[in-house]
Every structure is written in C-alpha cells, then in structure tokens.
Amino acid sequence: MRLRLLSLYLPIFIQLLFSCKNSVREIPLSVSELNDSIAVSIPDSTVFMYGIPSDSFNLLTGHIKRNGFLSSILLEHGITMEEIDKVLKNSVSVFDVRKIRSGNNYTLFCKKDSTARASYLVYEHDPTTCYVFSFDDSLNITPYRKEIKKVIKYASATIETSLWDAMLAGGLHPSLVGGLSDIFAWSIDFFGLQKGDSFKVIYEEMSIDEKPLGIGKIYGAQFSGSGSAIYAVPFIQNGKESFFDGEGNSLRKAFLKAPLQYSRVSSRFSGSRLHPILRIRRPHYGVDYAAPVGTPVLAIGDGRVTQARIESGSGRVVRIVHNSVYSTAYLHLSRFGAGITPGAIVKQEDIVGYVGTSGLSTGPHLDFRFYKNGSPVDPLKVEAPPVEPVSETNKEKFEKSKTVVLSLLDTF
C-alpha cells in the first residue's frame, strides 16, 4: 500500500479534467463573511475560536445532557429568560433549537470580570457546522462553518482478502471503499475479488481540525484483475458528471452487480443443490448473499414492483419487472422497504427491503434471483447493457481528460 501527495502534474490535471466545468467545491467563506454579527476589529495576534476572540474570555466546555436544555446552562451564567426568548425569536429561521442533540459539545465564552456573564454560547451541531448564540450587543444565532481542509492524494492497493481489509491496512479512510464501490458497482463483482487484484485511485481527502472527515471527489481510478484493467475517468456530459471507461463507455450500467454491499456469497446458482433444510437436491436459481438482519437490499435497476408478499418457503419476497426482458426477485426479507407495494415504481438503488431469515432459511441472507425473458439466469454472469456513452461532440474533450487521468495513474 502506498499513499503519497499528488503534487506532480496536479495543476495541469485539474485544468484539463474540468475545462468544461470546475466541479471542485471551494473552501467555505471567511470567518468575517460567515459571522458578520460577531466580527470585531482585533489585532492579528488575537486567537480566534469560532470567529470569536477567545483570549478575551474565560472558556467553559461541556456537552448537552440527555433531556437537557440550553436555558438551564445559560441561566447559570447570567443570561435571563427574556434574553434567551429574544435570541430564539430573532433567529427562528436560522436554527430550530428543537434539533439540539444530547451528547453534542458546547462552549461558553464568559466575561473576565466579577459577573462571569456568558457573552456567547457555541453549540457544535455536526462536524462542520456550529451555531453561535450571541448575548451582548446583538441577540441572535449565527451559523459558523468550520474550514474543511482538502488535500489531493493517490493510493494503490493489492487485494489479499478484501478491498475493505486492503484499504484499512493502508490507513485509508473507510469511505474510500464506498466511493470505489459506487463507481465500479456496475462493472466489478466485489464479492468475487481475487488475491492479486489491485486498485489505484486519485482522490480528495477532507479533514476538520486535523481530524479525518472522509473523502470528497474522486478524480480517477483503475481496477486491475484477470489480466485486464478497467479505468474510471470522470467527465461532465449533459450537465452531469459520470465515470467512463477508457473507451468512453459509461461505467454506470442498467443494473448493479449486486443488490447489497459488504456481504459475501454463501451459495451460488445451481441446477442441483442440496437444500440445507429439506435435505433433498433441487435447483437453486439464485445467489445467496449472507448479511446481518436489517441490511438494506437495493433494487439493481429501475422498474415496477409486481409482488411484495409472503411466499411460503421463500418468506417475504419482492419481485420487480425492469423491462420487457429482465426481472428480479429478492427473497427471505425481514421486512419490505417504505412504499414497496405491487405497482410501485422504483429507481436503481432504492431500498426494496431488508435482509432477514423469513421462510425456509438457516440464517440471515438474501436469495437474489435474476430472470431473462422469464427464465432464471445466473445473476453473477449477467452482462448488463451500458447507458449513454460519451457523445461524438464531447469525444475530443473526453480524450484530453482521459490522457491526463491515465498518465497520473501510471505514475504509481
């Protein structure tokens, strides 16, 4: 596993790759722009926290207790109920205090005099957003967004057991696994990776206060296995960014390779399988994916639900017709997804149900079945048709992007 900063070629890469549109998000606005109500003129040596000159106050930190209220915290530090009520009324469109979560942190900025009165309370709502409650000249609530640090990196991984293990062994953020899974979901069977298969990826790593936040944009990737390579080149067409292979074909196919993530194949398609409960040999026209109860099961493609019911030994079953040729079935569910009833229209990756062990089952799993022209086929061998490739008018721009991406991937 190697992980290095992308410094070589990066300016050229960004310019070419996004010549038609710059989709890299900018760093949030400056403190003064986000926090006009609390900005003050202070010498450059002043230490700021949340846009407030922290060295002018005594700081008290804590976390919201279960069934606790901000009013009880503020009343103990010189703020009256009238002031609290006015702050909330002045900022009703900014923040709904009913959304305050127990366990979240807060910081009080108290005066350095005998009153020790709170001038500000900062509530940390999530890793990126805080709300500043002001109790001095202005009585209001102001959102404060922490600066997200973004660094372009690249990494390579060789599979020993699984992509997940390979990424974690290299100290990479787990969300990178999800990012790669989303990109290659229509092209790679992640349940059938072999030892020696490998990935390369150029990506954006995000952090706040030196703490990893996850990954942002993926600028390019490559999967190598069985003597061939699949490239993922980001390109904007018709106003939407998608990933395309080296030939300009979309990596997004009509069907997902699998209806759920991070599980394993426990039983394959077979014309004669020994049933684990009935102890007789009979066809098994599906693929079993072992996964914990409650794991979301996704529709592998757009379609219409024809059945959502209990079917004897198959337990809770959802059946979907995708078009005049293809249909799918999802067996042994613990429950159905929201709105999944006969006649419902579903989109690719909609949740149709959750893994369970209903019907004749020895443990929690999904029995997934795929039909072509009404006949069962092995889901692991289905070659799904691609969606729209790069158009002829965009070929020249795409070739420039592809040249840069492939050149960068070849450097590590």
C-alpha positions as CSV (number, residue, x, y, z in Angstrom):
1,M,0.0,0.0,0.0
2,R,1.4,3.4,-1.0
3,L,0.0,6.7,-0.2
4,R,1.5,10.0,-1.5
5,L,0.5,13.6,-2.0
6,L,-0.3,14.5,-5.6
7,S,2.0,17.3,-6.5
8,L,3.3,16.3,-9.9
9,Y,1.0,17.3,-12.8
10,L,-1.8,18.4,-10.5
11,P,-2.3,22.0,-11.9
12,I,-2.4,20.6,-15.5
13,F,-4.6,17.7,-14.4
14,I,-7.2,20.0,-12.8
15,Q,-7.2,22.4,-15.7
16,L,-7.7,19.7,-18.3
17,L,-10.0,17.5,-16.4
18,F,-12.5,20.2,-15.6
19,S,-12.0,22.5,-18.6
20,C,-15.8,22.4,-19.2
21,K,-16.8,23.0,-15.6
22,N,-15.0,23.3,-12.4
23,S,-16.8,20.9,-10.0
24,V,-14.3,21.1,-7.1
25,R,-16.0,22.9,-4.2
26,E,-14.3,25.9,-2.8
27,I,-13.2,26.3,0.8
28,P,-16.0,27.9,2.8
29,L,-16.3,31.7,3.1
30,S,-14.0,33.6,5.5
31,V,-14.9,34.0,9.2
32,S,-15.9,37.6,8.8
33,E,-18.2,36.8,5.9
34,L,-19.9,33.9,7.8
35,N,-20.1,35.7,11.1
36,D,-20.8,39.3,10.4
37,S,-22.7,39.7,13.7
38,I,-19.8,38.6,15.8
39,A,-16.8,40.0,13.9
40,V,-14.8,42.6,15.7
41,S,-11.6,44.5,14.9
42,I,-8.8,42.8,16.8
43,P,-5.0,42.8,16.3
44,D,-3.6,40.0,14.2
45,S,-2.1,38.3,17.3
46,T,-5.5,37.6,18.8
47,V,-6.5,33.9,19.0
48,F,-9.9,33.2,17.4
49,M,-12.3,30.3,18.1
50,Y,-15.5,30.0,16.0
51,G,-14.7,33.6,14.8
52,I,-14.6,34.9,18.4
53,P,-11.5,36.4,20.1
54,S,-11.2,33.6,22.6
55,D,-8.4,35.2,24.7
56,S,-10.9,37.9,25.7
57,F,-13.0,35.4,27.6
58,N,-12.9,32.5,30.1
59,L,-14.0,29.4,28.3
60,L,-16.2,26.7,29.7
61,T,-16.9,23.5,27.8
62,G,-19.4,20.7,28.2
63,H,-21.9,18.5,26.4
64,I,-25.7,18.6,26.2
65,K,-27.1,16.2,28.8
66,R,-29.9,13.8,28.0
67,N,-33.2,15.7,28.3
68,G,-31.1,18.8,28.9
69,F,-31.9,22.4,27.8
70,L,-29.7,25.3,26.8
71,S,-31.8,27.6,29.0
72,S,-30.6,25.7,32.1
73,I,-27.0,26.2,31.0
74,L,-27.4,29.9,30.2
75,L,-29.4,30.8,33.3
76,E,-26.4,29.6,35.4
77,H,-24.2,32.1,33.6
78,G,-26.1,35.4,33.9
79,I,-28.5,35.1,30.9
80,T,-32.1,35.9,31.6
81,M,-35.1,34.0,30.2
82,E,-36.1,37.2,28.4
83,E,-32.8,37.3,26.6
84,I,-33.0,33.7,25.7
85,D,-36.5,34.1,24.3
86,K,-35.5,37.1,22.2
87,V,-32.5,35.3,20.8
88,L,-34.7,32.4,19.7
89,K,-37.3,34.7,18.2
90,N,-34.8,36.7,16.3
91,S,-33.3,33.6,14.7
92,V,-36.2,31.3,14.2
93,S,-35.3,31.0,10.5
94,V,-31.6,30.3,11.3
95,F,-31.8,27.4,13.7
96,D,-34.5,25.3,15.3
97,V,-33.4,24.6,18.9
98,R,-35.6,21.5,19.0
99,K,-32.9,19.9,16.8
100,I,-30.3,20.2,19.5
101,R,-28.9,16.7,20.2
102,S,-27.9,15.3,23.5
103,G,-24.2,14.4,23.7
104,N,-23.1,17.2,21.4
105,N,-20.5,19.7,22.7
106,Y,-20.9,23.3,23.6
107,T,-18.5,26.1,24.6
108,L,-19.4,29.2,26.8
109,F,-17.4,32.4,26.3
110,C,-17.7,34.2,29.7
111,K,-16.6,37.7,30.6
112,K,-13.3,38.0,32.6
113,D,-14.9,40.1,35.3
114,S,-16.8,39.6,38.6
115,T,-20.1,38.8,36.7
116,A,-18.6,36.0,34.6
117,R,-21.6,36.5,32.4
118,A,-21.8,34.5,29.1
119,S,-21.3,36.6,26.0
120,Y,-21.5,33.7,23.6
121,L,-22.5,30.0,23.6
122,V,-21.3,27.9,20.7
123,Y,-23.2,24.7,20.0
124,E,-21.5,22.1,17.8
125,H,-24.3,20.7,15.7
126,D,-22.2,18.4,13.5
127,P,-18.6,18.1,12.4
128,T,-18.8,21.0,10.0
129,T,-21.4,23.4,11.5
130,C,-21.7,25.2,14.7
131,Y,-24.3,27.8,15.9
132,V,-23.1,30.9,17.8
133,F,-25.6,32.3,20.3
134,S,-24.8,36.0,21.0
135,F,-25.9,37.8,24.2
136,D,-24.1,41.1,24.0
137,D,-24.8,43.9,21.5
138,S,-26.8,41.6,19.3
139,L,-29.2,38.9,20.4
140,N,-29.2,36.3,17.7
141,I,-27.9,33.0,16.4
142,T,-25.3,32.8,13.7
143,P,-24.1,29.7,11.8
144,Y,-20.4,29.1,11.8
145,R,-18.9,26.6,9.3
146,K,-15.6,25.1,10.1
147,E,-13.0,25.2,7.4
148,I,-12.7,21.9,5.6
149,K,-9.1,21.1,4.6
150,K,-8.8,19.3,1.3
151,V,-5.7,17.5,0.0
152,I,-5.4,15.7,-3.3
153,K,-3.9,12.2,-2.7
154,Y,-3.5,9.0,-4.5
155,A,-3.3,5.4,-3.3
156,S,-2.8,1.9,-4.6
157,A,-3.9,-1.3,-3.0
158,T,-3.4,-5.0,-3.8
159,I,-6.1,-7.4,-2.6
160,E,-5.1,-10.1,-0.1
161,T,-8.5,-10.9,1.4
162,S,-10.9,-8.0,0.6
163,L,-10.9,-4.4,-0.6
164,W,-12.0,-3.3,2.9
165,D,-9.0,-5.0,4.5
166,A,-6.6,-3.7,1.9
167,M,-7.8,-0.1,2.5
168,L,-7.7,-0.3,6.2
169,A,-4.3,-1.9,6.2
170,G,-3.0,1.2,4.4
171,G,-4.6,3.6,6.9
172,L,-7.1,4.9,4.4
173,H,-10.5,6.3,5.4
174,P,-13.2,3.6,5.1
175,S,-15.4,6.0,3.0
176,L,-12.9,5.4,0.1
177,V,-14.1,1.9,-0.1
178,G,-17.7,3.1,-0.5
179,G,-16.6,5.6,-3.1
180,L,-14.9,3.0,-5.2
181,S,-17.8,0.6,-4.8
182,D,-20.2,3.3,-6.1
183,I,-18.0,3.9,-9.2
184,F,-17.4,0.3,-10.1
185,A,-20.7,-1.2,-8.8
186,W,-21.8,-1.9,-12.4
187,S,-18.5,-3.4,-13.7
188,I,-16.9,-5.3,-10.8
189,D,-18.3,-8.1,-8.7
190,F,-16.9,-7.0,-5.3
191,F,-17.9,-10.4,-3.8
192,G,-15.6,-12.1,-6.3
193,L,-12.3,-10.2,-5.9
194,Q,-9.3,-12.4,-6.2
195,K,-6.0,-12.3,-4.4
196,G,-3.6,-10.2,-6.5
197,D,-6.3,-7.9,-7.9
198,S,-5.4,-4.3,-7.5
199,F,-6.8,-0.7,-7.3
200,K,-5.4,2.7,-7.9
201,V,-7.3,5.9,-7.1
202,I,-6.7,9.6,-7.1
203,Y,-9.0,11.3,-4.6
204,E,-9.6,14.3,-2.4
205,E,-9.2,13.7,1.4
206,M,-11.1,16.0,3.7
207,S,-10.4,16.9,7.4
208,I,-11.5,19.3,10.0
209,D,-9.3,20.4,12.9
210,E,-6.8,17.7,11.8
211,K,-9.4,15.0,12.2
212,P,-10.3,13.0,9.0
213,L,-13.8,13.7,7.7
214,G,-13.8,11.3,4.8
215,I,-13.2,11.6,1.1
216,G,-14.6,14.2,-1.3
217,K,-14.2,14.0,-5.1
218,I,-12.6,11.0,-6.8
219,Y,-10.5,12.2,-9.8
220,G,-9.8,8.9,-11.4
221,A,-9.4,5.2,-10.6
222,Q,-8.2,1.9,-12.1
223,F,-9.0,-1.7,-11.3
224,S,-6.7,-4.5,-12.5
225,G,-7.6,-8.2,-12.4
226,S,-7.6,-11.3,-14.5
227,G,-5.1,-9.7,-16.9
228,S,-7.2,-6.7,-17.8
229,A,-7.8,-3.2,-16.4
230,I,-10.9,-1.0,-16.1
231,Y,-10.4,2.7,-15.9
232,A,-12.7,5.3,-14.3
233,V,-12.5,8.7,-15.9
234,P,-14.8,11.5,-14.5
235,F,-16.4,13.6,-17.2
236,I,-19.3,16.0,-17.4
237,Q,-21.8,15.4,-20.1
238,N,-25.3,17.0,-20.3
239,G,-24.5,18.9,-17.1
240,K,-23.9,15.8,-15.0
241,E,-20.6,14.2,-14.0
242,S,-20.3,10.5,-14.5
243,F,-17.5,8.0,-14.8
244,F,-16.5,6.4,-18.1
245,D,-14.1,3.7,-19.1
246,G,-11.1,4.1,-21.4
247,E,-13.3,3.7,-24.5
248,G,-15.8,6.4,-23.4
249,N,-18.5,3.9,-22.3
250,S,-20.3,4.8,-19.1
251,L,-19.4,2.7,-16.1
252,R,-23.0,3.0,-14.9
253,K,-24.9,0.1,-16.3
254,A,-28.6,-0.7,-16.4
255,F,-28.1,-3.0,-13.4
256,L,-26.0,-3.1,-10.3
257,K,-23.7,-6.1,-10.0
258,A,-25.2,-6.9,-6.6
259,P,-28.3,-5.8,-4.6
260,L,-26.4,-5.1,-1.3
261,Q,-23.0,-4.0,-0.1
262,Y,-20.4,-5.6,2.1
263,S,-21.6,-9.2,2.3
264,R,-20.4,-12.5,0.9
265,V,-21.8,-15.1,-1.4
266,S,-22.8,-18.1,0.6
267,S,-24.5,-20.1,-2.1
268,R,-24.3,-19.9,-5.9
269,F,-26.7,-20.5,-8.8
270,S,-27.0,-24.3,-9.4
271,G,-29.1,-26.8,-11.2
272,S,-28.8,-29.2,-8.4
273,R,-28.1,-28.1,-4.8
274,L,-28.6,-30.0,-1.6
275,H,-31.3,-27.9,0.3
276,P,-29.9,-27.1,3.8
277,I,-33.2,-27.7,5.5
278,L,-35.2,-30.2,3.3
279,R,-32.0,-32.3,2.7
280,I,-33.0,-33.0,-0.9
281,R,-31.3,-32.0,-4.1
282,R,-33.1,-29.5,-6.3
283,P,-32.3,-26.4,-8.4
284,H,-31.2,-23.2,-6.7
285,Y,-32.0,-20.5,-9.3
286,G,-30.4,-17.6,-7.4
287,V,-27.4,-16.4,-5.4
288,D,-27.4,-16.2,-1.6
289,Y,-25.7,-13.3,0.0
290,A,-25.0,-13.8,3.7
291,A,-25.5,-10.5,5.6
292,P,-26.8,-9.3,9.0
293,V,-30.5,-9.0,9.6
294,G,-31.6,-5.5,8.6
295,T,-29.0,-4.9,5.9
296,P,-30.7,-2.8,3.2
297,V,-31.5,-4.6,-0.1
298,L,-31.4,-2.4,-3.2
299,A,-33.2,-2.6,-6.5
300,I,-30.5,-3.3,-9.0
301,G,-32.3,-1.2,-11.6
302,D,-35.3,0.9,-12.4
303,G,-38.6,-1.0,-12.6
304,R,-42.1,-1.7,-11.3
305,V,-42.9,-3.9,-8.3
306,T,-45.2,-6.7,-9.3
307,Q,-45.3,-8.6,-6.0
308,A,-44.4,-7.8,-2.3
309,R,-45.8,-10.6,-0.2
310,I,-45.0,-13.8,1.8
311,E,-44.5,-16.8,-0.5
312,S,-44.3,-20.0,1.6
313,G,-40.7,-21.2,1.9
314,S,-39.3,-18.1,0.2
315,G,-40.6,-15.9,3.0
316,R,-41.1,-12.2,2.3
317,V,-40.4,-11.6,-1.4
318,V,-40.3,-8.6,-3.7
319,R,-40.5,-9.1,-7.4
320,I,-39.6,-6.3,-9.9
321,V,-40.1,-6.1,-13.7
322,H,-37.3,-3.9,-15.2
323,N,-38.3,-4.0,-18.9
324,S,-39.7,-6.5,-21.4
325,V,-36.6,-8.7,-21.0
326,Y,-35.4,-8.6,-17.4
327,S,-36.9,-9.1,-14.0
328,T,-35.5,-9.8,-10.5
329,A,-36.7,-11.2,-7.1
330,Y,-35.5,-10.7,-3.6
331,L,-36.3,-13.5,-1.1
332,H,-36.2,-14.1,2.7
333,L,-36.6,-10.5,3.6
334,S,-37.3,-9.4,7.2
335,R,-39.5,-6.6,6.0
336,F,-40.3,-4.5,3.0
337,G,-38.9,-1.1,2.2
338,A,-41.1,2.0,2.5
339,G,-43.7,2.3,-0.2
340,I,-42.8,-1.1,-1.7
341,T,-46.2,-2.4,-2.8
342,P,-47.5,-4.0,-6.1
343,G,-47.5,-1.3,-8.8
344,A,-44.9,0.9,-7.1
345,I,-42.2,2.4,-9.4
346,V,-38.6,2.0,-8.1
347,K,-35.4,3.5,-9.2
348,Q,-31.9,1.9,-9.2
349,E,-30.6,1.7,-5.6
350,D,-34.0,2.3,-4.0
351,I,-34.4,0.2,-0.8
352,V,-36.9,-2.6,-1.6
353,G,-36.4,-4.5,1.7
354,Y,-34.1,-5.7,4.4
355,V,-32.1,-8.9,4.9
356,G,-33.9,-11.4,7.0
357,T,-34.4,-15.1,7.5
358,S,-38.1,-15.5,6.7
359,G,-39.4,-18.7,5.1
360,L,-37.2,-21.8,4.9
361,S,-33.8,-20.4,6.0
362,T,-31.0,-21.5,8.2
363,G,-29.8,-17.9,8.8
364,P,-30.0,-14.3,7.7
365,H,-29.3,-13.9,4.0
366,L,-30.7,-12.6,0.7
367,D,-31.7,-15.0,-2.0
368,F,-31.4,-12.9,-5.2
369,R,-32.8,-14.1,-8.5
370,F,-32.5,-12.8,-12.0
371,Y,-34.7,-13.6,-14.9
372,K,-34.2,-13.0,-18.7
373,N,-37.3,-13.5,-20.8
374,G,-39.0,-15.2,-17.9
375,S,-36.2,-17.8,-17.4
376,P,-33.8,-17.8,-14.4
377,V,-30.2,-17.0,-15.2
378,D,-27.1,-16.8,-13.0
379,P,-27.0,-13.2,-11.6
380,L,-23.2,-13.3,-11.4
381,K,-22.9,-13.9,-15.2
382,V,-25.4,-11.3,-16.4
383,E,-23.8,-8.7,-18.8
384,A,-25.9,-5.6,-18.3
385,P,-26.2,-3.1,-21.2
386,P,-24.5,0.2,-20.7
387,V,-26.1,3.6,-20.6
388,E,-25.2,6.5,-22.9
389,P,-21.5,6.7,-23.8
390,V,-19.5,9.9,-24.4
391,S,-21.1,11.6,-27.3
392,E,-19.2,12.3,-30.6
393,T,-19.3,16.1,-29.9
394,N,-17.6,15.5,-26.5
395,K,-15.0,13.0,-27.7
396,E,-12.2,15.5,-28.0
397,K,-12.7,16.9,-24.5
398,F,-13.0,13.4,-23.1
399,E,-9.8,12.2,-24.7
400,K,-7.9,15.1,-23.1
401,S,-9.3,14.2,-19.7
402,K,-8.6,10.5,-20.2
403,T,-5.0,11.2,-21.2
404,V,-4.3,13.1,-18.0
405,V,-6.0,10.6,-15.7
406,L,-4.3,7.6,-17.2
407,S,-0.9,9.4,-17.2
408,L,-1.3,10.1,-13.5
409,L,-2.5,6.6,-12.7
410,D,0.6,5.2,-14.5
411,T,2.9,7.2,-12.2
412,F,2.3,4.9,-9.1
